[in-house]
């Protein structure tokens, strides 16, 4: 089997991808049997390629699943944890801009009753 490319896998649907993973797993098991039986070096080198192909296919399946979840949860109040933005812990806990700029009622009254003074500057 030829090395699979992620760009080609993204064009396929979920069922085709799962079937391809099963085929790759079957191929890997036959290659492992050939390794134990003392097969040709070409077959032994192919094991690495098949493992990488399986990993690529599973990665594409996972990406597609996350993309679907993102589309489903778009615009809703809460999102699943694995879809939310990661960033750093400090940034996630930081106040939003709206919360930072919000003033206490006492400060608002003080600003209304005692506005900032303007002074004329003599030349």
Secondary structure by P-SEA (a helix, b strand, c coil): cccccaaaaaaccaaaaaaaaaaaaaaaaaaaaaaaacccaaaaaaaaaaaaaaaaaaaaaaaaaaaaaaaaacccccccccccccccccccccccccccccccaaaaaaaaaccbbbbbbcc
